[in-house]
Amino acid sequence: MRRALITGIAGQDGSYLAEFLLERGYTVHGLVRPAGPLRLERIRHLIEPQPRPRITLHRVDLHSTADLTGLLEALQPDEVYHLAAQSQVSLSFQEPLATAETTGLGTLRLLEALRLYRAASGWCPRFVQASSSEQFGQVRETPQRETTPFHPRSPYGVAKVFAHFATVNYRESYGLHASCAILFNHESPRRPATFVTRKITQAAARISLGLDRQVALGNLDAVRDWGFAGDYVRALWLMLQQDEPDDYVIATGECHAVRDFCAAAFDAVGLDYQRHVVVDPKFFRPAEVDRVVGDASKARARLHWTPHVSFAELVRMMVAADVAELQGRSLTVAA
């Protein structure tokens, strides 16, 4: 029975990855914040079955290399999936230092813990870093692939570039089985409401139920490559099954504007988005990333990975989940 450690297990990707690994017979451990309230709604179904929860959580700080090394020594995992980060691009402009500390230096501390663990034990788990399409920023070529130069346009993107190259450096300098998954935008019903995609699907659901009349958004012409988070965590696992570590773009290869996402979301509930979506300049980024679309041909060829959920299916899935959640709340209030 293989043992996996997932940092950021309580997030969107961490929850889908935990389910995926459990289905394959793994023992799953998750790293969560050591202080403050825990938001465990995405994994509650995995920790509430008592007296034997399906996953084990550890409150360990990414700010402490010693604590991370101690956790590795205690768990002796076969695979480490590093998903923890301050992952909101907009928030990174407001909190650049905190973003750099968690997303950038947190990754470096984990890599150093892996190096120290290997030096002490002579063995080291396989490691994958969740890199981001935001690293490309002001893109030099379209579509973007593993060899496309990075030009980040946000503190988040800058921190992710640091984490990415730290992973590459530890692979090349110390021989770690350390890979980077350059993940393009991936969504699901578990995406936090602070992200624009969930903001759109929640708005469509609320307006369809008569709870709102309009939603204010930023740049509707920004183009992204959107996939389903459940498909993308499968790619992370496939990367760690390879004999040699490497870096892979994980993307659908399809591009859609934010207005396309709006159109699909409102169409799912029989509405015209143009009657309900307004543009508010306050939601524009200080430095915008206009067109991001990935070339995942390397992942398709070497990992035999392909996305299963289409853009249209993804949007309908998210809207349906938001409608059901709102209707459930209404029933609870009525009861």
LINWOWO-V826574 format. One record per run of one state. SS is the DSSP state (H for helix, E for strand, C for the rest). FROM is the first residue (numbers start at 1). LEN is the number of residues. If there is no record, write none. Layout:
# LINWOWO-V826574
ss->SS from->FROM len->LEN
ss->SS from->FROM len->LEN
This chain:
# LINWOWO-V826574
ss->C from->1 len->2
ss->E from->3 len->5
ss->C from->8 len->4
ss->H from->12 len->12
ss->C from->24 len->3
ss->E from->27 len->6
ss->C from->33 len->11
ss->H from->44 len->4
ss->C from->48 len->7
ss->E from->55 len->5
ss->C from->60 len->5
ss->H from->65 len->11
ss->C from->76 len->3
ss->E from->79 len->4
ss->C from->83 len->6
ss->H from->89 len->6
ss->C from->95 len->1
ss->H from->96 len->26
ss->C from->122 len->4
ss->E from->126 len->7
ss->H from->133 len->3
ss->C from->136 len->8
ss->E from->144 len->1
ss->C from->145 len->10
ss->H from->155 len->20
ss->C from->175 len->3
ss->E from->178 len->6
ss->C from->184 len->2
ss->E from->186 len->2
ss->C from->188 len->8
ss->H from->196 len->13
ss->C from->209 len->6
ss->E from->215 len->3
ss->C from->218 len->5
ss->E from->223 len->2
ss->C from->225 len->2
ss->E from->227 len->2
ss->H from->229 len->12
ss->C from->241 len->6
ss->E from->247 len->4
ss->C from->251 len->5
ss->E from->256 len->2
ss->H from->258 len->10
ss->C from->268 len->5
ss->H from->273 len->3
ss->C from->276 len->1
ss->E from->277 len->3
ss->C from->280 len->1
ss->H from->281 len->3
ss->C from->284 len->7
ss->E from->291 len->1
ss->C from->292 len->2
ss->E from->294 len->1
ss->C from->295 len->2
ss->H from->297 len->6
ss->C from->303 len->8
ss->H from->311 len->24
ss->C from->335 len->1
